[in-house]
């Protein structure tokens, strides 16, 4: 029988009057993969901070191999063999990949070990990158990497420790299907080597594939555990939200014959030699799939005026438009929910009201001054309409969960009734309940006549939400799929540049 590595006994954590965790108890054996699931705000992050030595429990005990541990700090946790792969990227963009992975543990050389031995550092890191099948080198500056590649650096850093327990918090949220599959293989290799894994993700099918057991948190309490034979998306969802959710997704719409967004021979800086011709009909959700680096996000930025359009024409509702700045895109009826909400869509230090008003200052201005009362009133109405869990319009964005931050972005854009809504990874790091609400909002926007372009690396999401799927490969549309031809196989064939029967290039 597998020996127990980690035990939590009646762990609770309060922050003043707020109870973040209450009497949570579970254990994890050596070489066991435990899926930890729960909606945002369920207590997962608080629990992981306790294991990481960032905060101390208010009551209860943490034991490693039967020894009670009081973590003094994060270094103490690492010394006990606990390594983290964080959802939020903690990289130093000005440093190389090797420097980021070995930060604080760099091999030294020279008098008194004053200098970093960069060649030795790169040699130590190279096997880790090969294991992850990374397409960059140890000497590559992190600033040159995509979000998905930076996620691989986070994973490599965790693997560089001789860890007995690896905690992975949304490790596949920025990865393509092939990259995610490789990560799941690595989890299997860690398990075979006797390393325990706590795997936190909102992609429930990944939990089904790799977990030996599932622990479910709800409102800071243990909502239940599931044995291997009991694990299914439906069972996890029922424990997480306290009710059965028949499906996350919605039936396809009856779309208009009119094109809402049309791209004709468009070329972008990312792949200047490739032309893109694509249409999204009014009332349609068109999924845009492809491997990381295929040019999907760059296309979205060009449509929104963030990056230049080298050639081609953009039409909205049949009329040509000139888009060279985001302001011109907004005026033309285009809205963008970007891939990185914290860097590109929100002012985290500001209030919900100020964020919701970002695109609508004129609406609340009187004589050049913002009417704060009117803005707060509007924000309060949107908080209620979009079911944002927050104390009120004056709450800061930094205090909200990822799902509620994403709802604020929707509340900022959707009241404008955009003609074109571009969503780049709209449910990244968002829990199952908030996902369902976001899908409802996207469908409602389409039903109101918007052309919705959904960019996603989540294969289940693309297949479940889209009315049609277009697939990009190295800067071009390699084909489109009608709903009757939807399958992971067909999407992946197009993503690697191979044609499928039943698809066509537009």
ZIBEL-V44604 format. One record per residue. SS is DSSP state (A for helix, B for strand, O for the rest). PHI is phi as a letter, one per 30 degrees, with the letter a starting at -180 (* if undefined). OMEGA is omega as a letter, one per 40 degrees, with the letter a starting at -180 (none if undefined). Layout:
ss phi omega
SS PHI OMEGA
SS PHI OMEGA
This chain:
ss phi omega
O * a
O d i
O d a
B d i
B c a
B b i
B b i
B c a
B c i
B h a
B d i
B b i
B b i
B c i
B b a
O i a
O d a
B d i
B c a
B d i
B b a
B b i
B h i
B d i
B b i
B a a
B b i
B b a
B d i
O d i
O i i
O c i
B c i
B c i
B d i
B c a
B b i
O l i
O d i
O e a
O j a
O d i
O j a
A d a
A d i
A d i
A d a
A d i
A d i
A d i
A d i
O d i
O i a
O d i
O b i
O c i
O d i
O d i
B a a
B j a
B b i
B c a
B b i
B c a
O h i
O i a
B c i
B d a
O c i
O c a
O d i
O d a
O a a
A d i
A d i
A d i
A d i
A d i
A d i
O d i
O j i
B c i
B b a
B c i
B c a
O d i
O d i
O d a
O d a
O c a
O c i
O c a
O e a
O d a
O c i
B d i
A e a
A d a
A d i
A d a
A d a
O c a
O e a
O i a
O b a
O d i
O d a
B c i
B a i
O i a
A e i
A h a
A h a
O d a
B c i
B d i
O d a
A d i
A d i
A d i
A d i
A d i
A d i
A d a
A d a
A e i
A d i
A d i
A d i
A d i
A d i
O d a
O h i
O d a
O c i
O b a
O c i
O d a
O d a
O d i
B d a
A d i
A e a
A d a
O c i
O d i
A d i
A d i
A d i
A d i
A d i
A d i
A d i
A e a
A d i
A d i
A d i
A d a
A d a
O d i
O d i
O d a
O d i
O c i
B b i
B c i
B c a
B c a
B c a
O h a
O d a
O c a
O d a
O c a
O c i
O d a
A d a
A d i
A d i
A d i
A d i
A d i
A d i
A d i
A d i
A d i
A e i
A d i
A d i
A d i
A e a
A d i
O d i
O i i
O d i
B d a
B b i
B c a
B c a
B c i
O a i
O c i
O d a
A d i
A d i
A d i
A d i
A e a
A d a
A c a
O d i
O d a
B a i
B b i
B c a
B c i
B c i
B b i
O h i
O i a
B c i
B d a
B d i
B l i
B b a
B b i
B d a
A e a
A d a
A c a
O d i
O a i
A e a
A d a
A d i
A d a
A d a
A d i
A d a
A d a
A c i
O i i
O a i
O d i
O c a
O d i
O a i
O d a
O c a
O b i
O d a
O d a
O d i
O c a
O d i
O d i
O d a
O d i
B d i
B c i
B b i
B b i
B c a
B b i
B h a
B d i
B b a
B c a
O d a
O d i
O b a
O d a
O d a
O c i
O c i
B c i
B b a
B a i
B b i
B b a
B d i
O d a
O i a
O c i
B c i
B c i
B d i
B c a
B c i
B k i
O d i
O e a
O j a
O d i
O j a
A d a
A d i
A d i
A d i
A e a
A d i
A d i
A d a
O d i
O i i
O d i
O c a
O d i
B c a
B d a
B a i
B j a
B b i
B c i
B b i
B b a
O h i
O i a
B c i
B d i
B b i
O c a
O b i
O b i
O b i
A e i
A d i
A d i
A d i
A d i
A d i
O d i
O j a
B c i
B b a
B b i
B c a
O d a
O d a
O c a
A d a
A d a
A d a
A c a
O b a
O b i
O c a
O d a
O d a
O c a
B d i
A d a
A e a
A d i
A d i
A d a
O d a
O e a
O c a
O b a
A e a
A d a
A d a
A c a
B c i
B b a
O i i
O i i
B c a
B d i
O d a
A d a
A d i
A d i
A d a
A d i
A d i
A d a
A d i
A d i
A d i
A d i
A e i
A d a
A d a
O c i
O h i
O d a
O d a
O a a
O d a
O l a
O d a
O d i
O d i
B d a
A d a
A d a
A d a
O c i
O d a
A e i
A d i
A d i
A d i
A d i
A d i
A d i
A d i
A d i
A d i
A d a
A c a
A d i
A d i
A d a
O h a
O d i
O d i
B b i
B c i
B c a
B c a
B c a
O h a
O d a
O c i
O d i
O i a
O c a
O d a
A d i
A d i
A d i
A e a
A e i
A d i
A d i
A d i
A d a
A d i
A d i
A d i
A d i
A d i
A d i
A d i
O d i
O j i
O d i
B c a
B c i
B c a
B c i
B c a
O a i
O c i
O d a
A e i
A d i
A d a
A e a
A d a
A d a
A c a
O d i
O d i
B b i
B b i
B c a
B b i
B c i
B b i
O h i
O i i
B b i
B d a
B d i
B l i
B b a
B b i
B d a
A e a
A d i
A c a
O d i
O a i
A e a
A e a
A d i
A d a
A d i
A e i
A d a
A d i
O c i
O j i
O c a
O d i
O c i
O d i
O j i
B c i
B a i
O d i
O c none
